[in-house]
């Protein structure tokens, strides 16, 4: 996971979050600032800062906690060199936690560290330096490499050993919140140009800048792009000037950007966006209010009441369409939970939440961080959740699907240890079978795959949302979960 939860930075999860503020556990190491929590499997990782970085030793800890119980699993201090900054976590993937002491508005360069997620030992330290920070974040390439964007640079670091795959220059508007978003083989960043700002498409494989969008007028920008599941690129280009503060939507044809629409935006920095499983967009609009927006034409479908004390939106959206949003504020920090139509379910204060979540982890556990010892999770048992796959007697050794989430099609892969009857069905969140993908009285042993194109019985397109696939053999059954988007 990373800031925004996925490569598109759009906050969409395939988990089902809490339906009520049911506290699972609370309390962690103390911190003077709330930093981003990221999750992988049954672990959550965050930075807890005790003092400013020049007040050595042990100014801040990178901490791993058990997502189910809150138990601290390990805590380490990144090596400090004179002039370094507070550590920040770029993201976690494939058992590695990526972090650095760079940043402070791109004024400090430092190496990236890859820590082992299980025990915190250093797997590698990058030879190259970079100057991104916690408000920039990173996204991952398909193979797990890190795509790091900062004020005037973009890097690709190899996930296996940390070497620099490529490095290119760019021209950001300000020295923070300069990261990119990825969709397929494209990495998108927002740069400054004469008269305003542009989106620039870079090739993920080479870093080459390919082409740029029409100019979005304005003077300064401190937000990153987002990409929806259909490949539409969104940017909140704001500077506290209503005449030029807009949310823009662009299509990428493969050769050029084409503007789809733009609508007024709430002027904020460090903001995140969200996309629901039905394709709806969630942005902050003037008021400030959180709005649900039609991705086709930019019309406002639903909106909240005016949000007091609102600074910026940080958003996570679950597979059932529930929207979890923090206001990023300090004394008035608050976490909100809404239905998809932005009907308020519940809200709780989280003092000085800053960029401390929300983040959705395994089994729908919602994580937020405040200051002091305020690290907490909310979790409501999900009655439709599929259990983790386990090997059964006849033997699906593994079962998984990719891509997940998906829009057009996903491939379900499994392996059988011996021949036998096999059935593979798709169920919706209510437990209703919507499609039988496979029914065989004598399926051969070995690795196998079946494609689901998102259709139900009769080949009608299934509604966006969470679905469960169940593989049944003579020896038992295994389950998995997949998210179908618009």
SVG drawing of the C-alpha trace seen along z (x, -y; Angstrom):
<svg xmlns="http://www.w3.org/2000/svg" viewBox="-30 -35 56 72">
<polyline fill="none" stroke="black" stroke-width="0.4" points="0.0,0.0 1.0,-3.6 -0.6,-7.1 -3.9,-6.7 -3.8,-2.9 -2.9,-1.9 -1.0,-2.9 -3.8,-5.3 -3.8,-6.9 -7.6,-6.8 -8.3,-5.3 -10.3,-2.3 -10.0,0.9 -11.3,4.5 -11.9,4.7 -15.2,4.0 -14.6,1.4 -16.4,0.9 -20.1,0.1 -19.9,-1.6 -17.1,-3.1 -16.3,0.2 -12.9,-0.2 -10.7,2.8 -7.7,1.5 -6.0,-1.7 -2.7,-3.2 0.8,-3.1 4.1,-4.9 3.8,-8.6 4.3,-11.1 4.3,-14.9 3.0,-14.6 0.5,-12.2 2.2,-10.4 0.8,-8.1 -0.1,-4.5 0.4,-1.8 -0.7,1.8 0.3,5.1 -1.3,8.4 -1.8,8.4 0.7,5.6 0.4,1.8 3.5,-0.5 3.9,-4.1 6.4,-6.7 6.0,-7.9 8.1,-11.0 9.3,-11.9 11.3,-15.1 12.7,-17.0 15.4,-15.2 18.3,-17.4 17.5,-16.4 19.3,-13.1 19.4,-10.3 16.3,-8.3 14.1,-11.2 11.6,-9.0 10.8,-5.3 9.5,-3.3 7.1,-1.0 5.3,2.2 2.2,3.3 -0.1,6.3 -3.2,5.2 -5.5,7.5 -4.3,6.9 -2.2,3.7 0.8,5.5 4.1,3.8 6.1,6.2 9.3,4.1 10.5,0.5 13.7,-0.8 15.5,-4.2 16.8,-4.9 20.5,-5.9 20.8,-9.7 23.4,-11.7 23.9,-15.4 21.2,-17.4 18.8,-14.5 15.1,-15.0 12.3,-13.0 11.9,-9.5 8.9,-8.8 7.4,-5.7 7.0,-5.6 4.9,-2.4 5.0,1.3 4.9,4.1 6.0,7.7 7.3,7.8 9.4,4.7 8.8,1.4 10.3,-1.5 11.4,-4.6 13.9,-7.5 15.1,-10.6 14.7,-12.8 12.2,-15.6 11.5,-18.8 10.2,-20.4 12.8,-18.7 15.6,-20.5 17.1,-17.3 18.4,-14.3 18.9,-10.9 18.9,-7.3 16.0,-4.9 15.9,-2.0 14.1,1.3 13.2,2.9 12.0,6.4 8.3,6.2 8.6,9.2 11.4,8.0 12.6,4.6 16.1,5.5 17.6,3.6 17.3,5.5 19.0,2.9 20.0,-0.8 19.8,-2.6 23.1,-3.8 21.2,-6.8 19.8,-9.7 16.4,-11.2 14.6,-14.2 10.9,-13.2 9.0,-13.4 5.8,-12.1 3.5,-14.5 4.8,-13.4 4.4,-9.6 5.3,-7.0 3.5,-4.6 4.6,-1.2 5.3,0.2 3.7,3.4 6.7,5.4 7.0,3.6 9.7,1.0 9.2,-2.4 8.2,-5.4 9.3,-8.4 8.4,-12.0 9.6,-15.1 9.9,-18.8 12.2,-18.6 12.9,-14.9 11.3,-11.5 13.1,-8.2 12.5,-4.6 14.2,-2.4 14.5,1.3 12.6,3.2 15.1,6.1 18.3,4.2 17.5,0.4 19.6,-0.5 18.3,-3.5 16.6,-2.2 16.2,-5.7 16.1,-9.3 14.5,-12.2 14.2,-15.9 10.8,-17.7 9.6,-21.1 7.1,-21.0 5.1,-24.0 6.1,-23.9 8.4,-21.7 5.9,-19.3 3.0,-17.1 4.7,-16.5 4.3,-12.7 2.8,-10.9 0.1,-8.4 0.4,-5.3 -2.0,-3.6 -0.6,-0.8 2.7,-1.8 2.1,-5.6 3.2,-7.6 1.5,-11.0 2.8,-14.1 1.6,-17.7 4.2,-20.3 4.3,-24.0 4.5,-25.8 3.9,-29.3 0.5,-30.4 -0.4,-27.5 0.0,-23.8 0.1,-20.7 -0.1,-16.9 2.8,-15.1 2.8,-11.4 6.1,-9.6 6.9,-6.1 7.2,-3.8 9.8,-1.6 12.2,-4.4 11.1,-7.6 10.8,-9.4 8.4,-12.3 5.9,-11.6 3.4,-14.4 1.5,-17.0 -2.0,-18.2 -3.5,-21.5 -2.6,-24.3 -4.7,-24.6 -4.5,-28.3 -3.2,-29.3 -0.1,-30.3 0.7,-27.6 -0.3,-23.9 0.3,-21.6 -1.7,-18.5 -0.9,-15.2 -2.9,-13.6 -5.2,-10.6 -6.2,-8.0 -9.6,-6.3 -10.1,-2.6 -11.0,-3.5 -7.8,-5.5 -9.2,-9.0 -6.7,-11.3 -7.9,-13.9 -6.2,-16.9 -7.4,-19.4 -5.6,-22.5 -6.1,-25.1 -4.4,-28.1 -7.2,-29.9 -8.4,-31.8 -12.0,-30.9 -11.4,-32.1 -8.8,-29.3 -9.5,-26.7 -10.9,-23.7 -10.9,-19.9 -9.9,-18.7 -10.6,-15.4 -8.6,-14.2 -8.6,-11.2 -5.4,-9.8 -5.8,-8.6 -2.3,-7.1 -1.1,-10.1 -2.6,-13.1 -4.6,-14.3 -8.2,-15.3 -10.1,-17.3 -13.4,-15.7 -14.6,-18.4 -13.6,-20.8 -15.7,-22.0 -15.0,-24.3 -12.8,-22.8 -12.2,-23.6 -8.8,-25.3 -6.6,-22.9 -3.1,-21.4 -2.0,-17.8 -5.5,-16.6 -6.4,-13.1 -9.3,-11.9 -11.5,-8.8 -13.3,-6.6 -16.1,-4.2 -16.7,-0.7 -19.4,-2.2 -17.0,-4.7 -18.3,-7.7 -15.6,-10.3 -15.2,-11.9 -13.6,-15.3 -13.7,-18.4 -15.7,-21.2 -16.3,-24.8 -18.1,-25.1 -16.1,-23.1 -18.1,-20.0 -17.2,-16.5 -19.0,-15.7 -19.8,-12.6 -19.2,-13.4 -20.3,-11.7 -17.1,-10.7 -18.7,-11.2 -19.7,-14.8 -18.5,-16.2 -22.0,-16.8 -22.4,-16.7 -24.6,-13.8 -24.5,-14.1 -22.7,-16.3 -22.3,-16.7 -23.2,-19.6 -20.5,-22.2 -17.6,-20.7 -16.3,-22.8 -12.6,-23.0 -11.9,-21.2 -8.3,-21.5 -8.0,-18.7 -9.6,-15.4 -7.8,-12.1 -10.0,-9.3 -10.4,-5.5 -13.3,-3.8 -14.3,-0.2 -15.7,2.5 -19.2,1.8 -18.9,-1.9 -18.6,-3.3 -16.4,-6.5 -14.0,-7.1 -12.6,-10.7 -10.4,-12.7 -10.4,-16.5 -6.6,-16.6 -7.1,-19.2 -5.2,-19.8 -7.3,-21.0 -10.5,-20.2 -9.2,-16.9 -12.1,-14.5 -12.7,-11.2 -16.0,-10.8 -17.7,-7.6 -20.4,-8.0 -22.5,-5.8 -21.9,-6.0 -24.5,-8.8 -22.6,-10.7 -25.2,-10.1 -23.2,-10.4 -22.9,-7.1 -20.6,-8.3 -17.7,-10.5 -15.1,-10.7 -12.6,-13.3 -8.9,-12.6 -6.8,-15.5 -4.1,-16.7 -4.8,-13.9 -2.7,-15.6 -2.0,-12.8 -2.5,-10.0 -5.1,-8.1 -7.6,-6.7 -6.1,-3.5 -8.0,-0.3 -6.2,3.0 -6.9,6.7 -10.3,7.8 -11.6,4.3 -9.6,2.8 -9.6,-1.0 -6.4,-2.6 -6.0,-6.3 -3.2,-8.0 -3.2,-11.1 -0.7,-12.7 0.4,-11.5 -0.3,-7.7 -3.3,-8.0 -3.0,-5.1 -6.3,-3.3 -8.2,-0.9 -11.9,-0.3 -13.3,3.0 -16.7,4.5 -17.0,8.2 -17.9,8.7 -20.4,11.6 -19.8,12.0 -16.0,12.0 -14.3,15.0 -11.8,16.8 -8.2,16.9 -7.3,19.7 -6.0,22.9 -4.9,26.1 -7.6,28.8 -7.4,32.6 -7.7,32.8 -5.9,29.7 -6.2,26.3 -2.6,25.4 -3.4,21.7 -6.2,19.5 -5.9,15.9 -7.1,13.5 -5.6,10.6 -6.1,7.8 -8.0,6.9 -9.8,4.5 -10.8,5.0 -13.1,3.4 -13.1,5.5 -11.9,9.0 -9.9,10.8 -8.2,14.1 -8.7,16.6 -5.8,19.0 -5.6,22.1 -3.6,25.4 -4.9,28.9 -2.7,31.7 -4.8,34.4 -7.6,34.8 -11.2,34.6 -14.5,32.8 -14.3,29.0 -16.8,26.2 -16.0,22.5 -18.8,20.0 -19.1,16.2 -21.2,14.9 -22.3,11.4 -22.1,9.7 -25.5,11.2 -24.4,14.7 -26.3,15.1 -24.6,17.1 -24.3,14.8 -22.2,17.0 -20.9,20.5 -17.6,20.2 -16.5,23.8 -18.2,27.1 -16.2,30.2 -16.6,33.8 -13.0,34.6 -10.6,31.6 -6.9,32.4 -4.2,31.8 -1.9,28.8 -2.0,25.0 -5.2,23.7 -6.9,20.4 -10.4,19.2 -11.4,15.7 -14.3,13.8 -15.5,10.8 -17.7,9.4 -21.0,10.8 -23.6,12.8 -26.0,15.4 -27.4,14.5 -24.2,12.5 -25.7,9.3 -23.0,7.0 -22.8,7.5 -23.2,4.3 -20.0,2.8 -19.0,4.0 -17.4,6.8 -17.8,10.4 -16.6,13.8 -15.3,16.7 -15.5,20.2 -13.6,23.2 -15.2,26.5 -13.6,30.0 -14.2,33.3 -11.8,32.4 -13.4,29.1 -13.5,25.5 -11.5,22.3 -12.6,18.7 -11.3,15.4 -12.6,11.9 -12.5,9.5 -13.7,6.0 -15.5,5.1 -15.4,1.4 -17.4,-0.6"/>
</svg>
